Amino acid sequence: MASSAQFIPRTSFPHLESIVRSYFLGHHKAGLAKMRQLLGSVELIIECRDYRVPLSSRNPMFEKNLVGRERMIVYTKRDLGAETLDDKTRETIRRWHKPQKVLFTDCRSDSDIKKVISYAKDIAKSADNILGTRMMLVGMPNVGKSSLLNALRRVGMGKGKVAITGGQPGVTRSIGSTVRVCSDPDIQLYDTPGVFIPYVPNSSTMLKLALVGCVKDTIIDPITLCDYMLFRINLVDPSLYVAYHTPTNDIMQLLKATAVQTGRLGKGGVPDTAATAIWLIQRYRAGELGRFILDDVDQDALERRIQEEAKEGKSANQLRKAIKEEKTAAKASRASLDFSDG
Ligand SMILES: Nc1nc2c(ncn2[C@@H]2O[C@H](COP(=O)(O)OP(=O)(O)OP(=O)(O)O)[C@@H](O)[C@H]2O)c(=O)[nH]1
């Protein structure tokens, strides 16, 4: 086993063609269409992005479809992106969006939530609607929209949870009625289903999104995802998993050792590496295997991302075609199996 002193982490992770890069589901499309219908009745869009993936959790579909309304960007789960307050990173992110309003929240922090309420109140006061002001929470799946809604209601109204939250994406499936989060001025919010990017440009973006929980855990092989997580943890601090193994680049070594130590064993005492991978990923998501940002945050990063998206527009068409062909081939092969079974 390598000691921390000798250990050299991997500096790159291979691009994996086998990784699914499409997760745009029926309820994402329907949700987006409903959001467009509601656009005229809301004064503010509160777009949630995950602070751990501030670029990867940006969905250009919102830029395209939800135009003409003021938008505030709320970077959620800020407690999972840094051990301590990191003013430099926040300042860089704020500069990306200037003059747009940007806030960073931990849904359990009343002072964070008060800042969101304060801005929403300013908007409501200037809108001066007799029947109250409506706003809409949008964002990628599982970024924390419903948790933010509950937190706003807790702080703004002193009331308990109304929206169901959960560790897997797809908890909110449709847009229901509004929820009041402030009575003076009257502010009501629409919670909306998370909408995924139609075509993810590369496997590393997909792995980041899966790691933070924007994608259902059944979509990507857990051992591959855990290997990506190990790669990222090693770049930050390989001692973060010291309870299970000394620093390693070998995911199977880490999984086997962890499985033995935590009793995740299958028949005949064989380590259950897939179950252990899921367990380790969940520990990372809970902030127990390091709190760090997965995207590169520098002054020009957002601009570069937008330019890449413009180029990707063309390859997205090719990707769309390839995914369609894959689906047709899978359907044909299933049909031929059904035929031979029958
Ligand atoms: N540590 C931490 N966890 C959070 C925060 N906000 C949300 N979560 C957790 O993130 C997970 C997803 O939260 P939800 O509020 O259900 O996310 P959502 O965006 O409404 O999800 P969908 O309805 O699936 O799109 C839950 O396990 C929450 O407890 C936060 O600020 N900090």
The ligand as an SDF file (V2000), in Angstrom:
LIG
                    3D

 32 34  0  0  0  0  0  0  0  0999 V2000
  -26.2050   19.8400    2.6130 N   0  0  0  0  0  0  0  0  0  0  0  0
  -27.2450   20.3570    1.9300 C   0  0  0  0  0  0  0  0  0  0  0  0
  -28.1400   19.5460    1.3430 N   0  0  0  0  0  0  0  0  0  0  0  0
  -29.1520   20.1020    0.6450 C   0  0  0  0  0  0  0  0  0  0  0  0
  -29.3130   21.5010    0.5060 C   0  0  0  0  0  0  0  0  0  0  0  0
  -30.4060   21.7550   -0.2550 N   0  0  0  0  0  0  0  0  0  0  0  0
  -30.9130   20.5470   -0.5730 C   0  0  0  0  0  0  0  0  0  0  0  0
  -30.1780   19.5430   -0.0400 N   0  0  0  0  0  0  0  0  0  0  0  0
  -30.4050   18.0820   -0.1880 C   0  0  0  0  0  0  0  0  0  0  0  0
  -30.3840   17.8030   -1.5920 O   0  0  0  0  0  0  0  0  0  0  0  0
  -31.3080   16.7570   -1.9130 C   0  0  0  0  0  0  0  0  0  0  0  0
  -32.2290   17.2230   -3.0270 C   0  0  0  0  0  0  0  0  0  0  0  0
  -33.0450   18.2670   -2.5510 O   0  0  0  0  0  0  0  0  0  0  0  0
  -34.4770   18.6120   -3.1830 P   0  0  0  0  0  0  0  0  0  0  0  0
  -34.9150   19.8590   -2.5110 O   0  0  0  0  0  0  0  0  0  0  0  0
  -35.3730   17.4280   -3.1360 O   0  0  0  0  0  0  0  0  0  0  0  0
  -34.0660   18.8910   -4.6930 O   0  0  0  0  0  0  0  0  0  0  0  0
  -34.9970   19.2980   -5.9400 P   0  0  0  0  0  0  0  0  0  0  0  0
  -34.2070   20.2050   -6.7960 O   0  0  0  0  0  0  0  0  0  0  0  0
  -36.3150   19.8020   -5.4600 O   0  0  0  0  0  0  0  0  0  0  0  0
  -35.1690   17.8850   -6.6170 O   0  0  0  0  0  0  0  0  0  0  0  0
  -36.1490   17.4050   -7.8650 P   0  0  0  0  0  0  0  0  0  0  0  0
  -37.5450   17.5800   -7.4090 O   0  0  0  0  0  0  0  0  0  0  0  0
  -35.7810   15.9810   -7.9920 O   0  0  0  0  0  0  0  0  0  0  0  0
  -35.7670   18.1930   -9.0480 O   0  0  0  0  0  0  0  0  0  0  0  0
  -32.0440   16.4280   -0.6090 C   0  0  0  0  0  0  0  0  0  0  0  0
  -31.4380   15.2680   -0.0560 O   0  0  0  0  0  0  0  0  0  0  0  0
  -31.7970   17.6440    0.2680 C   0  0  0  0  0  0  0  0  0  0  0  0
  -31.7910   17.3310    1.6460 O   0  0  0  0  0  0  0  0  0  0  0  0
  -28.3370   22.3520    1.1410 C   0  0  0  0  0  0  0  0  0  0  0  0
  -28.3750   23.5850    1.0860 O   0  0  0  0  0  0  0  0  0  0  0  0
  -27.3270   21.7330    1.8310 N   0  0  0  0  0  0  0  0  0  0  0  0
  1  2  1  0
  2  3  2  0
  2 32  1  0
  3  4  1  0
  4  5  2  0
  4  8  1  0
  5  6  1  0
  5 30  1  0
  6  7  2  0
  7  8  1  0
  8  9  1  0
  9 10  1  0
  9 28  1  0
 10 11  1  0
 11 12  1  0
 11 26  1  0
 12 13  1  0
 13 14  1  0
 14 15  2  0
 14 16  1  0
 14 17  1  0
 17 18  1  0
 18 19  2  0
 18 20  1  0
 18 21  1  0
 21 22  1  0
 22 23  2  0
 22 24  1  0
 22 25  1  0
 26 27  1  0
 26 28  1  0
 28 29  1  0
 30 31  2  0
 30 32  1  0
M  END
$$$$
